[in-house]
Amino acid sequence: MKVIINTDKAPSAIGPYSQGFIFNGLVFTSGQLPLYPKTMNLTEGGIKEQTWQALLNLKFVLEMGGASLETVLKTTCFLKNMNDFNAFNEVYETFFGKINGPARSCIQVEK
């Protein structure tokens, strides 16, 4: 059975999808934006502040689903500019660690 995850500690969905769900003991999460949950406003500051907020949002969705950052197997990260890669990694490492983090793809995207 699929169980929907919903927490007010992360931004509500801005479209027809859920923050995440649990299925067969696995937790699946939707992508997280650097939005403040209470206001739905974009995080002020640069890539480090935005990365911090997006990963904090992910952490809260995972916890509501009974998981944690330590149980994440794979992430897909989208950066507007790969020049932000090192700053992004600094924050990412504080959440996932340097060596024991999940498998990851990091892709540059444009509008």
C-alpha positions in Angstrom: 0.0 0.0 0.0 1.2 3.5 -0.8 1.3 6.0 2.1 1.5 9.7 1.3 4.1 11.8 3.2 3.0 15.3 4.2 4.8 17.6 6.7 4.5 21.3 7.4 8.3 21.4 8.0 8.9 21.3 4.3 7.2 23.3 1.5 3.9 22.1 0.3 3.7 20.7 -3.2 3.2 23.4 -5.8 1.6 21.1 -8.3 -0.4 17.8 -8.5 2.1 15.7 -6.6 3.0 14.8 -3.0 6.1 15.6 -0.9 6.8 11.9 -1.0 5.4 8.5 -0.2 6.2 5.2 1.3 5.8 2.0 -0.7 6.9 -1.5 0.3 9.1 -0.1 3.1 10.9 2.4 0.8 10.6 6.2 1.0 10.4 8.1 -2.3 10.6 11.9 -2.2 9.8 14.6 -4.7 12.4 17.2 -5.6 13.0 19.9 -3.0 13.3 23.6 -3.8 15.0 26.2 -1.6 11.7 27.5 -0.3 10.9 28.4 3.3 8.0 26.1 4.3 6.0 28.8 6.2 6.1 31.5 3.5 6.8 29.5 0.3 9.3 32.2 -0.5 12.7 31.5 -2.1 15.6 31.4 0.3 17.5 34.6 0.3 21.3 34.4 -0.3 23.4 32.4 -2.7 23.9 28.8 -3.6 25.0 27.8 -0.1 21.9 29.1 1.6 19.7 27.6 -1.1 21.4 24.3 -0.9 21.1 24.3 2.9 17.3 25.0 2.7 16.6 22.4 0.0 18.5 19.7 1.9 16.8 20.7 5.2 13.4 20.4 3.4 14.5 16.9 2.2 15.6 15.9 5.7 12.2 16.8 7.1 10.3 14.9 4.4 12.5 11.8 4.9 12.0 12.0 8.7 8.2 12.2 8.3 8.4 9.0 6.2 10.5 7.2 8.9 13.8 7.6 7.0 16.8 9.8 7.4 19.6 11.3 5.3 21.7 8.2 6.3 19.3 5.9 4.4 19.3 7.8 1.1 20.6 5.7 -1.7 20.6 8.2 -4.7 20.2 11.9 -5.3 19.9 13.9 -8.4 21.0 17.5 -8.1 20.2 20.3 -10.5 22.4 23.4 -10.6 21.8 26.5 -12.7 25.5 27.1 -13.0 28.3 24.6 -12.6 30.5 27.4 -11.3 28.5 26.8 -8.0 29.5 23.2 -7.9 32.2 23.6 -5.1 30.0 25.8 -2.9 27.1 23.3 -3.4 29.4 20.4 -2.4 30.5 22.2 0.8 26.9 22.3 2.0 26.0 18.9 0.6 28.9 17.3 2.5 27.6 18.7 5.8 24.4 16.8 5.3 25.6 13.6 3.7 29.3 13.3 4.7 32.3 13.1 2.3 32.7 9.4 1.7 29.5 7.7 2.9 27.0 9.8 1.0 24.6 8.4 -1.5 25.2 7.8 -5.2 24.7 11.1 -7.0 24.1 12.8 -10.3 24.6 16.6 -10.6 23.4 18.3 -13.8 23.5 21.9 -15.0 20.1 23.2 -16.1 18.9 26.4 -17.7 15.5 27.9 -18.2 
